[in-house]
Amino acid sequence: MTDPQDDYTPEDLTPSNMDDIRAERARMFTLGFWKSLLAGHEGMGDTFWAGNYLAALFFIPVYVLLLAIPPLYGLFPYLFAAFGVYLLFVARAVAKAQPKGKLRTASRWKQMFWKIFGVAWTLMNATMCLTMSPFTGGV
């Protein structure tokens, strides 16, 4: 089952196709991409990696900003909790996402293994954020 939103992915991701590659990666910094990601319409790999780690390009600078301004230390638990809730949505998206590329042609067992691994890893991160958030308020 192919999602119509997958049509933007270039067929040949080689150095001779650099413009398509750049356009694909630039799309990751748009609101439309994040809506599509959280809805589970992106590939399983993009959903896992971008959902878990590209989001850090937003959250880590906010953490540093909160550390740099002592009166804002009290917001730390709320930011951790927000990131944990966000990761719960990412876990749902990883569960919904379909594999692309080489994994699409892999055995059903291999696809299921990576899906379960991705959901479990994301839930582990979400649990860590949600359980640690009360203890991150600063001193």
NULOLO-44973 format. One record per residue (C-alpha): x, y, z. Coordinates in nm, 4 decimals. Example, Ala and Ser with C-alpha at 12.3 -4.5 7.8 and 13.67 -1.06 7.14 Angstrom:
residues 2
x=1.2300 | y=-0.4500 | z=0.7800
x=1.3670 | y=-0.1060 | z=0.7140
END
This chain:
residues 139
x=0.0000 | y=0.0000 | z=0.0000
x=0.1616 | y=0.3237 | z=-0.1141
x=0.0603 | y=0.6535 | z=0.0360
x=0.0173 | y=0.9337 | z=-0.2222
x=0.2325 | y=1.1561 | z=-0.0015
x=0.5272 | y=0.9231 | z=-0.0709
x=0.5463 | y=1.0395 | z=-0.4328
x=0.7976 | y=1.3124 | z=-0.3459
x=1.0700 | y=1.0562 | z=-0.2683
x=1.3159 | y=1.0408 | z=-0.5585
x=1.3728 | y=0.6980 | z=-0.7112
x=1.7495 | y=0.7355 | z=-0.7429
x=1.9239 | y=0.8849 | z=-0.4370
x=2.2743 | y=0.8997 | z=-0.5819
x=2.5165 | y=1.1961 | z=-0.5940
x=2.3951 | y=1.2724 | z=-0.9461
x=2.0563 | y=1.3462 | z=-0.7894
x=2.1800 | y=1.5967 | z=-0.5312
x=1.9021 | y=1.8495 | z=-0.5964
x=1.6363 | y=1.5888 | z=-0.5185
x=1.8244 | y=1.4822 | z=-0.2067
x=1.8537 | y=1.8426 | z=-0.0845
x=1.4842 | y=1.9058 | z=-0.1503
x=1.3929 | y=1.5889 | z=0.0405
x=1.6027 | y=1.6898 | z=0.3427
x=1.4894 | y=2.0549 | z=0.3362
x=1.1324 | y=1.9267 | z=0.3573
x=1.2142 | y=1.7900 | z=0.7040
x=1.2214 | y=2.1454 | z=0.8380
x=0.8662 | y=2.2298 | z=0.7331
x=0.5446 | y=2.2100 | z=0.9332
x=0.3915 | y=1.9858 | z=0.6674
x=0.6619 | y=1.7246 | z=0.7224
x=0.6038 | y=1.7164 | z=1.0977
x=0.2276 | y=1.6835 | z=1.0533
x=0.2856 | y=1.4004 | z=0.8073
x=0.5418 | y=1.2387 | z=1.0395
x=0.3129 | y=1.2444 | z=1.3431
x=0.0297 | y=1.1048 | z=1.1309
x=0.2519 | y=0.8091 | z=1.0346
x=0.2616 | y=0.8968 | z=0.6634
x=0.6415 | y=0.9122 | z=0.6342
x=0.8609 | y=0.6067 | z=0.5964
x=0.9288 | y=0.4061 | z=0.9100
x=1.2984 | y=0.5032 | z=0.9152
x=1.2313 | y=0.8745 | z=0.8676
x=0.9594 | y=0.8624 | z=1.1308
x=1.1858 | y=0.6924 | z=1.3841
x=1.5034 | y=0.8936 | z=1.3249
x=1.3492 | y=1.2349 | z=1.2642
x=1.0850 | y=1.1894 | z=1.5308
x=1.3321 | y=1.0863 | z=1.7985
x=1.6446 | y=1.2811 | z=1.7100
x=1.5762 | y=1.5636 | z=1.4632
x=1.3360 | y=1.7061 | z=1.7219
x=1.6405 | y=1.7514 | z=1.9452
x=1.7383 | y=2.0445 | z=1.7213
x=1.4500 | y=2.2249 | z=1.8910
x=1.4474 | y=2.0783 | z=2.2409
x=1.8222 | y=2.0884 | z=2.3184
x=1.8608 | y=2.4649 | z=2.2502
x=1.5536 | y=2.5284 | z=2.4654
x=1.7109 | y=2.3227 | z=2.7472
x=2.0335 | y=2.5241 | z=2.7161
x=1.8385 | y=2.8499 | z=2.7186
x=1.6574 | y=2.7433 | z=3.0358
x=1.9931 | y=2.6563 | z=3.1959
x=2.1355 | y=2.9946 | z=3.0992
x=1.8521 | y=3.1881 | z=3.2636
x=1.8201 | y=3.0761 | z=3.6283
x=1.4698 | y=3.2180 | z=3.6884
x=1.3438 | y=2.9812 | z=3.4150
x=1.4718 | y=2.6633 | z=3.5853
x=1.1171 | y=2.5928 | z=3.7004
x=1.0105 | y=2.5307 | z=3.3402
x=1.2439 | y=2.2314 | z=3.3058
x=0.9927 | y=1.9691 | z=3.4303
x=0.7271 | y=2.1000 | z=3.1931
x=0.9629 | y=2.0874 | z=2.8951
x=1.0672 | y=1.7314 | z=2.9827
x=0.7026 | y=1.6311 | z=3.0178
x=0.6137 | y=1.7984 | z=2.6850
x=0.8974 | y=1.6130 | z=2.5122
x=0.7766 | y=1.2870 | z=2.6696
x=0.4217 | y=1.3407 | z=2.5442
x=0.5601 | y=1.4313 | z=2.1997
x=0.7551 | y=1.1022 | z=2.2004
x=0.4337 | y=0.9117 | z=2.2754
x=0.2913 | y=1.0568 | z=1.9534
x=0.6116 | y=0.9588 | z=1.7706
x=0.5776 | y=0.6004 | z=1.9002
x=0.2240 | y=0.5902 | z=1.7609
x=0.3510 | y=0.7261 | z=1.4281
x=0.6316 | y=0.4667 | z=1.4120
x=0.3711 | y=0.1948 | z=1.4715
x=0.1580 | y=0.3309 | z=1.1834
x=0.4424 | y=0.4059 | z=0.9391
x=0.5174 | y=0.1737 | z=0.6494
x=0.8743 | y=0.0816 | z=0.5533
x=1.0379 | y=0.2368 | z=0.2482
x=1.3479 | y=0.1550 | z=0.0502
x=1.5283 | y=-0.1752 | z=0.1125
x=1.3165 | y=-0.2611 | z=0.4158
x=1.0023 | y=-0.2540 | z=0.1992
x=1.1282 | y=-0.5636 | z=0.0149
x=1.2551 | y=-0.7377 | z=0.3313
x=1.0746 | y=-1.0287 | z=0.4913
x=0.7659 | y=-0.9576 | z=0.6978
x=0.9498 | y=-1.0771 | z=1.0112
x=1.2329 | y=-0.8312 | z=0.9559
x=0.9886 | y=-0.5454 | z=0.9008
x=0.7999 | y=-0.6419 | z=1.2168
x=1.1230 | y=-0.6654 | z=1.4189
x=1.2303 | y=-0.3114 | z=1.3227
x=0.8823 | y=-0.1735 | z=1.3833
x=0.8673 | y=-0.3296 | z=1.7326
x=1.2227 | y=-0.2154 | z=1.8057
x=1.1431 | y=0.1418 | z=1.6936
x=0.8240 | y=0.1613 | z=1.8982
x=0.9924 | y=0.0105 | z=2.2060
x=1.2910 | y=0.2469 | z=2.1787
x=1.0662 | y=0.5508 | z=2.1414
x=0.8460 | y=0.4418 | z=2.4320
x=1.1587 | y=0.3921 | z=2.6420
x=1.2649 | y=0.7510 | z=2.5670
x=0.9148 | y=0.8812 | z=2.6412
x=0.9021 | y=0.6916 | z=2.9697
x=1.2400 | y=0.8312 | z=3.0707
x=1.1253 | y=1.1879 | z=2.9986
x=0.7923 | y=1.1485 | z=3.1752
x=0.9290 | y=0.9736 | z=3.4836
x=1.2274 | y=1.2072 | z=3.5205
x=1.0371 | y=1.5317 | z=3.4603
x=0.9452 | y=1.5878 | z=3.8285
x=1.3142 | y=1.5665 | z=3.9213
x=1.4490 | y=1.8130 | z=3.6626
x=1.3327 | y=2.1379 | z=3.8202
x=1.6777 | y=2.2684 | z=3.9061
x=1.8026 | y=2.3752 | z=4.2444
END
